[in-house]
Amino acid sequence: KNQKKNIISICRLVDQKNIFEIFKIAKKLKIYNFIVLGDGYLFDKAKIYLKSNNINNVYLLGRQLEVFKYLYESDLFLSTSLYEGHPISILEAMSIGLPIVASKVTGNIDTIRNNFSGFLYQLGDIKEATCCIEKIMKDCDLNFRISNNSYSSHRKFFSTTKMKKSYISLYEKYI
């Protein structure tokens, strides 16, 4: 309910998603809200971490059924995962044209084209992650370009129709 821009992450609160990296990034970028949707065994530990480190710009909203409501209110999508398979939450963000900042790991590197549909940063490099976020958030032309490319990449490579054809082709190859 404040006037800050929103950075969103949608993930299970488990080790793989590396949520404490989100918190370290948020601590460096207090001018933004960090919205985290999801639940998991690290939820209580995350709340304690945020309180003990005086991080007040992260909002842990738990599991939400209507994620698009939150995506549409956001300005950027952040993924700090240690690894991914096929990152559905990134694809959801791309489907509405959100610019993406994501860790440079398996799954993310197969979905995001660096400096085109988003930015990839070295896992654990908080400074690089914050620079990527700042670049997008402060440069309207870059934000617009990345946003459009995110949307068009989703349509070109990851639409339901495209994915359906890819899966059918894969299955037919092995039948």
C-alpha positions, 0 to 999 in steps of 0.5 A: 500500500506504499508507493514503492515499486514491487519485485515479486518472487513466486516459489516454494520456501525450500532450500532449492529456491534460495530465498535468503538470497532474495532477502539479502538483495532486498536489504540492499534495495530498500526503495522497493517492495519484495513480494514473496508468494509461496509456502514451505518448511522455511516459512517460519525461519524466513520470518525470523531472519527478516525480523532479526536482520531488520528487513522491512521491505519483504512481504511473505504472503504465503501460498496464494491461489490467484498469483496473476493478481500479484504479478499484474501489480509487480514491476519485475520478477526475481528468481534466486534458485539454485537450479530449476527444471522448467521454471513455471513461475518465470514463464507466468511472469513472462506471459504478462511481459514482466522483466526477469532477473534470475540466477544463472543456473540450469532451467533459468538459462534455458528460459531467459535470454540474457540482456534480451528477455531479462538479466541473469546474474551469478548465483550468490553475487548480491551486488550483480543481482542488485545492479541488474534490478536497478538497471531495469527499474531505473531505465524506462527504455530498457525496462520497456524493451526487456518487458516486450522481449519477455512477452514475445519470447514467451509467445514464441517459445513457451505458449501452451500451443508451442509447448503442446507441439513440442511434447507431442513431437518428443513423445512421437520420437520415442513411440 
